[in-house]
Amino acid sequence: MIVQKTISNLVALLVLPLCIVSCGYHLSGTGSSLPEHIKTIGLPIFVNNTQGYQVEQKLTEGVQTVLLQRGKYKVVPDATGVDALLKGTILSVSLYPVSFSNEGHASEYNVVITAKVTFTDLLDKKVLFQNPSFIFRGQYPIDENEVLFFDRQSQAIDQIAKDFAESVVSAILEGF
């Protein structure tokens, strides 16, 4: 009786992982709902409709880095000769200090970025993802010992670029 129960438990332990693997779950950030024929993605520098200095470069670079980390795509800065095209326009960047040091300097910023994002399959001539008002929010501490007062907003943008990029790429690749 004990042997039979042990065998039943062993079989259950062997079958359970197979059930889990085959049920369609995957880790966030690893999937893609893009057509198989998309191998090369064009990513021109985002258009910057704000007064923010180099915001378009930092956000575009962040998106490129995340796409390359996914490992399946070649990313080029061109809009022609590619399978798909990712275009972005930064509509607004708002930085609000939310906490201050003893000296009265902002030590943490709340950053809100609004962008228009369009991802188009150029081979099938079909828009795969479009959001005319993609909003991203984040709160970021600033190390006041590392930067001058005027550099703090730039440091907040540097910090948010990676998180913004991950959010955009996940929305496009995972179909959210």
VOVEX-583119 format. One record per residue (C-alpha): x, y, z. Coordinates in nm, 2 decimals, padded with zeros to 4 digits, always signed. Example, Ala and Ser with C-alpha at 12.3 -4.5 7.8 and 13.67 -1.06 7.14 Angstrom:
residues 2
<rec><c1>+01.23</c1><c2>-00.45</c2><c3>+00.78</c3></rec>
<rec><c1>+01.37</c1><c2>-00.11</c2><c3>+00.71</c3></rec>
//
This chain:
residues 176
<rec><c1>+00.00</c1><c2>+00.00</c2><c3>+00.00</c3></rec>
<rec><c1>+00.28</c1><c2>+00.24</c2><c3>+00.09</c3></rec>
<rec><c1>+00.47</c1><c2>+00.15</c2><c3>-00.23</c3></rec>
<rec><c1>+00.16</c1><c2>+00.21</c2><c3>-00.44</c3></rec>
<rec><c1>+00.10</c1><c2>+00.55</c2><c3>-00.28</c3></rec>
<rec><c1>+00.47</c1><c2>+00.64</c2><c3>-00.33</c3></rec>
<rec><c1>+00.45</c1><c2>+00.54</c2><c3>-00.70</c3></rec>
<rec><c1>+00.13</c1><c2>+00.75</c2><c3>-00.74</c3></rec>
<rec><c1>+00.31</c1><c2>+01.05</c2><c3>-00.58</c3></rec>
<rec><c1>+00.61</c1><c2>+01.00</c2><c3>-00.81</c3></rec>
<rec><c1>+00.39</c1><c2>+00.98</c2><c3>-01.12</c3></rec>
<rec><c1>+00.21</c1><c2>+01.30</c2><c3>-01.01</c3></rec>
<rec><c1>+00.54</c1><c2>+01.48</c2><c3>-00.96</c3></rec>
<rec><c1>+00.66</c1><c2>+01.38</c2><c3>-01.31</c3></rec>
<rec><c1>+00.33</c1><c2>+01.47</c2><c3>-01.49</c3></rec>
<rec><c1>+00.28</c1><c2>+01.80</c2><c3>-01.32</c3></rec>
<rec><c1>+00.57</c1><c2>+01.98</c2><c3>-01.48</c3></rec>
<rec><c1>+00.45</c1><c2>+01.86</c2><c3>-01.82</c3></rec>
<rec><c1>+00.11</c1><c2>+02.00</c2><c3>-01.76</c3></rec>
<rec><c1>+00.25</c1><c2>+02.33</c2><c3>-01.65</c3></rec>
<rec><c1>+00.48</c1><c2>+02.36</c2><c3>-01.95</c3></rec>
<rec><c1>+00.21</c1><c2>+02.28</c2><c3>-02.20</c3></rec>
<rec><c1>-00.06</c1><c2>+02.51</c2><c3>-02.06</c3></rec>
<rec><c1>+00.07</c1><c2>+02.82</c2><c3>-02.25</c3></rec>
<rec><c1>+00.21</c1><c2>+03.02</c2><c3>-01.96</c3></rec>
<rec><c1>+00.53</c1><c2>+03.21</c2><c3>-02.01</c3></rec>
<rec><c1>+00.74</c1><c2>+03.46</c2><c3>-01.82</c3></rec>
<rec><c1>+00.66</c1><c2>+03.82</c2><c3>-01.88</c3></rec>
<rec><c1>+00.91</c1><c2>+03.99</c2><c3>-02.11</c3></rec>
<rec><c1>+00.99</c1><c2>+03.67</c2><c3>-02.30</c3></rec>
<rec><c1>+00.69</c1><c2>+03.63</c2><c3>-02.54</c3></rec>
<rec><c1>+00.61</c1><c2>+03.79</c2><c3>-02.87</c3></rec>
<rec><c1>+00.29</c1><c2>+03.82</c2><c3>-03.06</c3></rec>
<rec><c1>+00.46</c1><c2>+03.95</c2><c3>-03.37</c3></rec>
<rec><c1>+00.44</c1><c2>+03.77</c2><c3>-03.71</c3></rec>
<rec><c1>+00.73</c1><c2>+03.53</c2><c3>-03.77</c3></rec>
<rec><c1>+00.84</c1><c2>+03.72</c2><c3>-04.08</c3></rec>
<rec><c1>+00.95</c1><c2>+04.03</c2><c3>-03.88</c3></rec>
<rec><c1>+01.32</c1><c2>+04.01</c2><c3>-03.83</c3></rec>
<rec><c1>+01.44</c1><c2>+04.37</c2><c3>-03.88</c3></rec>
<rec><c1>+01.28</c1><c2>+04.66</c2><c3>-03.70</c3></rec>
<rec><c1>+01.33</c1><c2>+05.02</c2><c3>-03.81</c3></rec>
<rec><c1>+01.36</c1><c2>+05.26</c2><c3>-03.52</c3></rec>
<rec><c1>+01.42</c1><c2>+05.62</c2><c3>-03.62</c3></rec>
<rec><c1>+01.48</c1><c2>+05.86</c2><c3>-03.34</c3></rec>
<rec><c1>+01.16</c1><c2>+05.96</c2><c3>-03.17</c3></rec>
<rec><c1>+01.02</c1><c2>+06.30</c2><c3>-03.25</c3></rec>
<rec><c1>+01.05</c1><c2>+06.54</c2><c3>-02.96</c3></rec>
<rec><c1>+00.75</c1><c2>+06.78</c2><c3>-02.92</c3></rec>
<rec><c1>+00.88</c1><c2>+06.90</c2><c3>-02.58</c3></rec>
<rec><c1>+01.14</c1><c2>+07.14</c2><c3>-02.45</c3></rec>
<rec><c1>+01.33</c1><c2>+06.85</c2><c3>-02.29</c3></rec>
<rec><c1>+01.69</c1><c2>+06.83</c2><c3>-02.39</c3></rec>
<rec><c1>+01.79</c1><c2>+06.50</c2><c3>-02.56</c3></rec>
<rec><c1>+01.47</c1><c2>+06.33</c2><c3>-02.43</c3></rec>
<rec><c1>+01.41</c1><c2>+06.18</c2><c3>-02.78</c3></rec>
<rec><c1>+01.76</c1><c2>+06.03</c2><c3>-02.79</c3></rec>
<rec><c1>+01.75</c1><c2>+05.88</c2><c3>-02.44</c3></rec>
<rec><c1>+01.40</c1><c2>+05.72</c2><c3>-02.49</c3></rec>
<rec><c1>+01.48</c1><c2>+05.59</c2><c3>-02.84</c3></rec>
<rec><c1>+01.81</c1><c2>+05.44</c2><c3>-02.72</c3></rec>
<rec><c1>+01.62</c1><c2>+05.28</c2><c3>-02.43</c3></rec>
<rec><c1>+01.37</c1><c2>+05.12</c2><c3>-02.67</c3></rec>
<rec><c1>+01.65</c1><c2>+05.00</c2><c3>-02.90</c3></rec>
<rec><c1>+01.84</c1><c2>+04.84</c2><c3>-02.60</c3></rec>
<rec><c1>+01.53</c1><c2>+04.65</c2><c3>-02.48</c3></rec>
<rec><c1>+01.45</c1><c2>+04.53</c2><c3>-02.83</c3></rec>
<rec><c1>+01.80</c1><c2>+04.40</c2><c3>-02.87</c3></rec>
<rec><c1>+01.79</c1><c2>+04.23</c2><c3>-02.53</c3></rec>
<rec><c1>+01.49</c1><c2>+04.03</c2><c3>-02.65</c3></rec>
<rec><c1>+01.75</c1><c2>+03.88</c2><c3>-02.89</c3></rec>
<rec><c1>+01.52</c1><c2>+03.80</c2><c3>-03.18</c3></rec>
<rec><c1>+01.53</c1><c2>+04.12</c2><c3>-03.38</c3></rec>
<rec><c1>+01.78</c1><c2>+04.33</c2><c3>-03.57</c3></rec>
<rec><c1>+01.72</c1><c2>+04.70</c2><c3>-03.49</c3></rec>
<rec><c1>+01.83</c1><c2>+04.97</c2><c3>-03.73</c3></rec>
<rec><c1>+01.77</c1><c2>+05.35</c2><c3>-03.73</c3></rec>
<rec><c1>+01.62</c1><c2>+05.34</c2><c3>-04.08</c3></rec>
<rec><c1>+01.26</c1><c2>+05.37</c2><c3>-04.19</c3></rec>
<rec><c1>+01.32</c1><c2>+05.18</c2><c3>-04.52</c3></rec>
<rec><c1>+01.44</c1><c2>+04.83</c2><c3>-04.60</c3></rec>
<rec><c1>+01.30</c1><c2>+04.69</c2><c3>-04.28</c3></rec>
<rec><c1>+01.02</c1><c2>+04.44</c2><c3>-04.20</c3></rec>
<rec><c1>+00.85</c1><c2>+04.66</c2><c3>-03.94</c3></rec>
<rec><c1>+00.87</c1><c2>+05.02</c2><c3>-03.83</c3></rec>
<rec><c1>+00.84</c1><c2>+05.16</c2><c3>-03.48</c3></rec>
<rec><c1>+00.78</c1><c2>+05.53</c2><c3>-03.47</c3></rec>
<rec><c1>+00.73</c1><c2>+05.75</c2><c3>-03.16</c3></rec>
<rec><c1>+00.65</c1><c2>+06.11</c2><c3>-03.08</c3></rec>
<rec><c1>+00.71</c1><c2>+06.24</c2><c3>-02.73</c3></rec>
<rec><c1>+00.42</c1><c2>+06.46</c2><c3>-02.66</c3></rec>
<rec><c1>+00.50</c1><c2>+06.57</c2><c3>-02.30</c3></rec>
<rec><c1>+00.74</c1><c2>+06.51</c2><c3>-02.02</c3></rec>
<rec><c1>+00.64</c1><c2>+06.63</c2><c3>-01.67</c3></rec>
<rec><c1>+00.88</c1><c2>+06.62</c2><c3>-01.38</c3></rec>
<rec><c1>+00.75</c1><c2>+06.70</c2><c3>-01.03</c3></rec>
<rec><c1>+00.97</c1><c2>+06.70</c2><c3>-00.73</c3></rec>
<rec><c1>+00.80</c1><c2>+06.48</c2><c3>-00.46</c3></rec>
<rec><c1>+01.06</c1><c2>+06.49</c2><c3>-00.18</c3></rec>
<rec><c1>+01.33</c1><c2>+06.72</c2><c3>-00.08</c3></rec>
<rec><c1>+01.66</c1><c2>+06.71</c2><c3>+00.10</c3></rec>
<rec><c1>+01.73</c1><c2>+06.91</c2><c3>+00.42</c3></rec>
<rec><c1>+01.89</c1><c2>+07.17</c2><c3>+00.20</c3></rec>
<rec><c1>+01.56</c1><c2>+07.21</c2><c3>+00.00</c3></rec>
<rec><c1>+01.68</c1><c2>+07.04</c2><c3>-00.31</c3></rec>
<rec><c1>+01.46</c1><c2>+06.79</c2><c3>-00.49</c3></rec>
<rec><c1>+01.57</c1><c2>+06.44</c2><c3>-00.40</c3></rec>
<rec><c1>+01.30</c1><c2>+06.24</c2><c3>-00.58</c3></rec>
<rec><c1>+01.09</c1><c2>+06.32</c2><c3>-00.89</c3></rec>
<rec><c1>+00.76</c1><c2>+06.19</c2><c3>-01.02</c3></rec>
<rec><c1>+00.81</c1><c2>+06.17</c2><c3>-01.40</c3></rec>
<rec><c1>+00.52</c1><c2>+06.14</c2><c3>-01.64</c3></rec>
<rec><c1>+00.58</c1><c2>+06.08</c2><c3>-02.01</c3></rec>
<rec><c1>+00.31</c1><c2>+06.09</c2><c3>-02.28</c3></rec>
<rec><c1>+00.40</c1><c2>+05.96</c2><c3>-02.63</c3></rec>
<rec><c1>+00.24</c1><c2>+05.86</c2><c3>-02.95</c3></rec>
<rec><c1>+00.36</c1><c2>+05.51</c2><c3>-03.05</c3></rec>
<rec><c1>+00.29</c1><c2>+05.33</c2><c3>-03.37</c3></rec>
<rec><c1>+00.43</c1><c2>+04.99</c2><c3>-03.48</c3></rec>
<rec><c1>+00.37</c1><c2>+04.89</c2><c3>-03.84</c3></rec>
<rec><c1>+00.43</c1><c2>+04.56</c2><c3>-04.02</c3></rec>
<rec><c1>+00.56</c1><c2>+04.70</c2><c3>-04.35</c3></rec>
<rec><c1>+00.55</c1><c2>+04.37</c2><c3>-04.53</c3></rec>
<rec><c1>+00.17</c1><c2>+04.32</c2><c3>-04.47</c3></rec>
<rec><c1>+00.11</c1><c2>+04.69</c2><c3>-04.46</c3></rec>
<rec><c1>-00.07</c1><c2>+04.66</c2><c3>-04.13</c3></rec>
<rec><c1>-00.06</c1><c2>+04.86</c2><c3>-03.80</c3></rec>
<rec><c1>+00.02</c1><c2>+04.60</c2><c3>-03.53</c3></rec>
<rec><c1>+00.02</c1><c2>+04.85</c2><c3>-03.24</c3></rec>
<rec><c1>-00.09</c1><c2>+05.20</c2><c3>-03.20</c3></rec>
<rec><c1>-00.14</c1><c2>+05.42</c2><c3>-02.90</c3></rec>
<rec><c1>-00.18</c1><c2>+05.80</c2><c3>-02.96</c3></rec>
<rec><c1>-00.15</c1><c2>+05.87</c2><c3>-02.59</c3></rec>
<rec><c1>+00.09</c1><c2>+05.61</c2><c3>-02.43</c3></rec>
<rec><c1>+00.14</c1><c2>+05.73</c2><c3>-02.07</c3></rec>
<rec><c1>+00.42</c1><c2>+05.62</c2><c3>-01.85</c3></rec>
<rec><c1>+00.47</c1><c2>+05.72</c2><c3>-01.49</c3></rec>
<rec><c1>+00.75</c1><c2>+05.66</c2><c3>-01.25</c3></rec>
<rec><c1>+00.90</c1><c2>+05.79</c2><c3>-00.93</c3></rec>
<rec><c1>+01.28</c1><c2>+05.82</c2><c3>-00.93</c3></rec>
<rec><c1>+01.53</c1><c2>+05.92</c2><c3>-00.65</c3></rec>
<rec><c1>+01.81</c1><c2>+06.16</c2><c3>-00.74</c3></rec>
<rec><c1>+02.15</c1><c2>+06.13</c2><c3>-00.57</c3></rec>
<rec><c1>+02.21</c1><c2>+06.49</c2><c3>-00.48</c3></rec>
<rec><c1>+02.58</c1><c2>+06.42</c2><c3>-00.42</c3></rec>
<rec><c1>+02.63</c1><c2>+06.31</c2><c3>-00.78</c3></rec>
<rec><c1>+02.47</c1><c2>+06.60</c2><c3>-00.97</c3></rec>
<rec><c1>+02.43</c1><c2>+06.97</c2><c3>-00.97</c3></rec>
<rec><c1>+02.09</c1><c2>+07.13</c2><c3>-00.92</c3></rec>
<rec><c1>+02.04</c1><c2>+07.19</c2><c3>-01.30</c3></rec>
<rec><c1>+02.13</c1><c2>+06.83</c2><c3>-01.39</c3></rec>
<rec><c1>+01.86</c1><c2>+06.66</c2><c3>-01.17</c3></rec>
<rec><c1>+01.58</c1><c2>+06.66</c2><c3>-01.42</c3></rec>
<rec><c1>+01.82</c1><c2>+06.51</c2><c3>-01.68</c3></rec>
<rec><c1>+01.92</c1><c2>+06.24</c2><c3>-01.44</c3></rec>
<rec><c1>+01.55</c1><c2>+06.16</c2><c3>-01.37</c3></rec>
<rec><c1>+01.50</c1><c2>+06.12</c2><c3>-01.75</c3></rec>
<rec><c1>+01.80</c1><c2>+05.89</c2><c3>-01.77</c3></rec>
<rec><c1>+01.65</c1><c2>+05.67</c2><c3>-01.50</c3></rec>
<rec><c1>+01.30</c1><c2>+05.65</c2><c3>-01.65</c3></rec>
<rec><c1>+01.42</c1><c2>+05.58</c2><c3>-02.01</c3></rec>
<rec><c1>+01.48</c1><c2>+05.21</c2><c3>-01.94</c3></rec>
<rec><c1>+01.15</c1><c2>+05.16</c2><c3>-01.77</c3></rec>
<rec><c1>+00.96</c1><c2>+05.35</c2><c3>-02.04</c3></rec>
<rec><c1>+01.13</c1><c2>+05.14</c2><c3>-02.30</c3></rec>
<rec><c1>+01.04</c1><c2>+04.81</c2><c3>-02.13</c3></rec>
<rec><c1>+00.68</c1><c2>+04.92</c2><c3>-02.11</c3></rec>
<rec><c1>+00.66</c1><c2>+05.02</c2><c3>-02.48</c3></rec>
<rec><c1>+00.84</c1><c2>+04.70</c2><c3>-02.60</c3></rec>
<rec><c1>+00.62</c1><c2>+04.48</c2><c3>-02.38</c3></rec>
<rec><c1>+00.31</c1><c2>+04.65</c2><c3>-02.51</c3></rec>
<rec><c1>+00.42</c1><c2>+04.59</c2><c3>-02.87</c3></rec>
<rec><c1>+00.57</c1><c2>+04.24</c2><c3>-02.85</c3></rec>
<rec><c1>+00.32</c1><c2>+04.08</c2><c3>-02.61</c3></rec>
<rec><c1>+00.01</c1><c2>+04.24</c2><c3>-02.76</c3></rec>
<rec><c1>-00.11</c1><c2>+04.42</c2><c3>-02.44</c3></rec>
//
